[in-house]
Amino acid sequence: MQQKPSISSDSGAKIGRICERPSWVFPVALLTRAAHQLGAAVVLAAYLLDAIPGPPMAYLVLALVSGGALLVTEGMQHRQIFRELVGIITLLKVLIFGAAYHGFLPLQETTLLAFVMASIAAHAPKKIRHRLLL
């Protein structure tokens, strides 16, 4: 696997190093992302709509396990993921969602904040999403 050095964006900010992943990782990452979106959608609906007392444990586990797998597959390509904006947002999202789940923060508001943060980070332009912050 060959690493490409950090490159600069048009604004001069550095973007994290990337590396080629094995070819089998891409389809696995796509299926994992689909599973994560399914689990996350049920968790979001359960917490925001109050239709059920909480998310079914299977969907919560699906969201957590697939989210961890996504971090691994993204980390295989983006070698500095936790120094980039998207990685920092992911860590922050996990921390605040965990705090809400355990009762330290209001559950509905924090869940909504975590999902909005994830959406913004996921859909930001590549040069912003993978910009090195640390």
C-alpha positions in Angstrom: 0.0 0.0 0.0 1.4 3.3 -1.0 0.7 6.4 0.9 0.3 9.8 -0.7 1.7 12.7 1.3 -0.5 15.3 2.8 -1.6 17.8 0.1 -2.7 21.4 0.4 -6.1 22.6 -0.7 -6.6 25.8 -2.7 -6.8 27.8 0.5 -3.4 26.4 1.7 -4.9 24.1 4.4 -3.4 20.6 4.5 -5.5 17.6 3.7 -4.8 14.3 5.5 -2.7 11.5 3.9 -4.6 8.9 1.9 -3.7 5.4 1.1 -5.0 2.8 -1.4 -7.3 0.2 0.2 -7.5 -3.4 -1.0 -10.2 -3.7 -3.7 -12.5 -5.9 -1.5 -12.9 -3.1 1.1 -15.0 -0.9 -1.1 -18.0 -3.2 -1.5 -17.8 -4.2 2.2 -17.7 -0.5 3.1 -20.8 0.2 1.0 -22.8 -2.6 2.6 -21.5 -1.5 6.1 -22.6 2.1 5.4 -26.1 0.8 4.3 -26.4 -1.2 7.5 -25.2 1.8 9.6 -27.8 4.1 8.0 -30.6 1.5 8.7 -29.6 1.2 12.4 -29.1 4.9 12.8 -32.5 5.7 11.2 -34.3 3.4 13.7 -32.3 4.9 16.6 -33.1 8.4 15.5 -36.8 7.7 15.0 -37.0 5.9 18.3 -35.5 8.8 20.3 -37.1 11.7 18.4 -40.7 10.4 17.9 -41.3 8.9 21.3 -43.4 6.2 19.6 -41.5 3.5 21.4 -39.7 3.7 24.8 -36.3 3.3 23.1 -34.6 1.8 20.1 -34.7 -2.0 19.8 -31.4 -3.3 21.1 -30.7 -5.0 17.8 -30.8 -1.7 15.9 -28.7 0.0 18.5 -26.0 -2.7 18.2 -26.3 -2.6 14.4 -25.6 1.2 14.5 -22.7 0.8 16.9 -21.0 -2.2 15.3 -21.4 -0.9 11.7 -20.2 2.6 12.8 -17.0 1.0 14.3 -16.5 -1.0 11.1 -16.9 2.2 9.0 -14.2 3.9 11.1 -11.9 1.0 10.4 -12.6 1.0 6.6 -12.2 4.8 6.4 -9.1 4.6 8.5 -7.6 2.2 6.0 -7.8 4.9 3.4 -7.5 8.1 5.4 -4.5 7.5 7.6 -5.0 10.7 9.6 -8.7 10.4 10.1 -8.7 11.5 13.7 -6.8 14.7 12.8 -9.3 15.6 10.1 -12.6 17.4 10.5 -14.7 14.3 9.7 -12.8 12.2 12.4 -13.1 14.9 15.0 -16.8 15.3 14.4 -17.2 11.5 14.6 -15.5 11.3 18.0 -17.5 14.3 19.2 -20.7 12.7 18.0 -19.9 9.4 19.8 -19.0 11.2 23.0 -22.2 13.3 23.1 -24.4 10.5 22.0 -23.0 8.3 24.7 -23.5 11.0 27.3 -27.1 11.4 26.2 -27.7 7.6 26.3 -26.4 7.4 29.8 -28.5 10.4 31.0 -25.9 13.1 31.2 -27.4 15.2 28.4 -31.0 15.6 27.2 -31.7 12.6 24.9 -33.8 14.1 22.1 -31.9 17.3 21.7 -28.5 15.6 21.8 -29.5 12.9 19.4 -30.7 15.5 16.9 -27.5 17.4 17.4 -25.4 14.3 16.8 -27.2 13.4 13.6 -27.1 17.0 12.2 -23.3 17.1 12.9 -22.8 13.8 11.2 -24.9 14.9 8.2 -23.0 18.2 7.8 -19.6 16.5 8.1 -20.5 13.7 5.7 -21.8 16.1 3.0 -19.2 18.8 3.3 -16.9 19.2 0.3 -13.9 16.8 0.3 -11.4 19.6 0.9 -13.2 20.7 4.0 -14.2 17.2 5.3 -10.6 15.9 5.1 -8.9 19.1 6.2 -6.3 18.5 8.9 -7.2 20.4 12.1 -4.7 18.9 14.5 
